[in-house]
Amino acid sequence: MKIIISPAKSFKKNEGIDTYDLLFPEKTKILVDKLKKYTMNEIGNLNRTNDKLTEKAYYDYQEFDFNNLNNPAIFAYDGLVFKQFNKDDFDDLEYLNDHVYIISALYGLLKPLTAIADYRLYFDNSDMNLYKFWGKDLYDELFKNDELVINLASKEYTKTIRPFLGKNDRFISLNFKDDKDGKLRSYTAWMKQARGEMLKTIIQKKIEDPDDIKKLIVNNYKYDPYNSTESEYVFIRSHS
């Protein structure tokens, strides 16, 4: 069983963890070489960022060094999903590395311990069609062993996989909704926190059977069979 998650926009530094090489170094190099030629203004327009974030992104690419990648991906990202865990939460980093993929517009697919550098690039950008650039590569890597894939990624990133799914592919999305006054809604921040907590729990318990995922309660979200399907498990938290 594999789990996919989205990346984050911010980063933190981690040291002292053994890392692995990129899965798609040649394609990442094509993108980095292209982005190195962008002006600072073009980088800002590409990512629709303010001056401070634009400047950081510009110099991240100018200083990008493939020979000096040393930050393990899953502990490098610093978004809400990734704030739900740290390296001390996992007693078997190799198991973690074997069961999770992070989808990235720059790197394609990352294993948790793949070494990366800071960057900013979205699939939904103003200039490059990265869905076309990556094509079927990410799907092929993810399903090379015909394993079940648990989807904890956002729609933007899942779009790299869904168009290629075949009828025999096992792909289950986990969704988190809040019941307020009888109305079900998804709240972005809470959903991201739940995704991170769910990832941590699945890896800690080394769950391999999707039926066991249904038994989990994370952040008070419980599996709801009435709103779930074979390809989407819905977890609901009641506020009544």
Secondary structure, DSSP 8 states (H G I E B T S, - for coil): -EEEE---S-B----S---B--SSHHHHHHHHHHHHTS-HHHHHHHHT--HHHHHHHHHHHHT--GGG--EEHHHHB-STTGGG--GGG-S-HHHHHHHEEEEETTTEEE-TTBEE------SS-SS--HHHHHTTHHHHHHTTT---EEEES-HHHHTTTGGG--TT--EEEEEEEEEETTEEE--HHHHHHHHHHHHHHHHHHT---HHHHTT-EETTEEE-TTT--SSEEEEEEE--
